[in-house]
């Protein structure tokens, strides 16, 4: 690993928001845009389910959501390391607002292609947003704030998943899907206005001196070379992809089927879907916040917690799999998401603490590229499986068993790393 410290003095979340003006505006923008994002996800999934009545079509929606940012990730990482990250975030929000408004044009089964196209455009833009946003945190952080920033940002993502999905499911299940798209448009505009208030403390770009295309290509491969030369960092950067492949993305596809075929609540299952996604947000937000009280930001302890998190995720899937009742599905979803949230937040923290800032954009873009590819693969497999004779319950049991693979690999990596230490 790099020589960056693995532990820091910490500040509370309240102190962070009270004392760091720049992060307060970054965080407020995140709250606004994520609220609309989850409205959009629930509305889009419910709409395509109603228009097509096909599990493969729903799975394909999630594939598009993953493949689009995957394809732009190589460019996004270089952009995040070359240009002003604040300006990147604002520009992406403004363009996403226009794209999301066009979802109103999707009205009948013949328009499904447009829904896929607009989703691809929206998520490709998000592929530029997330690496820039993660990379900007160290630029805004003061002493002891970085761990709190990462945990609060991830917890906010989860809380807004819970709130946005629950409200989105209730809203679309009661009034229909299209008002959710309008709301999403306004949330991106609000986010851009909030981000505009950030005062960058220093020039954020580290690669902007040479702006040629050849330099961009060279810088991208420099980022890949860094990961190749640091396999421990590469393995940490793969955890979001592994989590998406084995635990998360396939489950999201199955949630749509559970909501529309098993426990149907609201128009198109929208209310039930919102509840399940909402509990996932609660779990993934609470998990890392509570676990961090025990681990702090100590690197070795964070690694041990990730191993435990895989076990927690498997337990949640096992509770969900029998599909006995909606309350048990919600409980299992909560437990599974607690584990997944810990994996997500703690792997990010390990990268923030051990990766040089000069390659943050490219490393985080590569991390998200792996994540999107794993999610696309899982979504396509489980979406296609829903159109076969395989049962939803059987698919979740299969997912439960597969969790043993990443848990074993992560535990073995910790043992190997400990043996390598002098």
Order of alpha helices (4+ residues) and beta strands (2+ residues): alpha-alpha-alpha-alpha-alpha-alpha-alpha-alpha-alpha-alpha-alpha-alpha-alpha-alpha-alpha-alpha
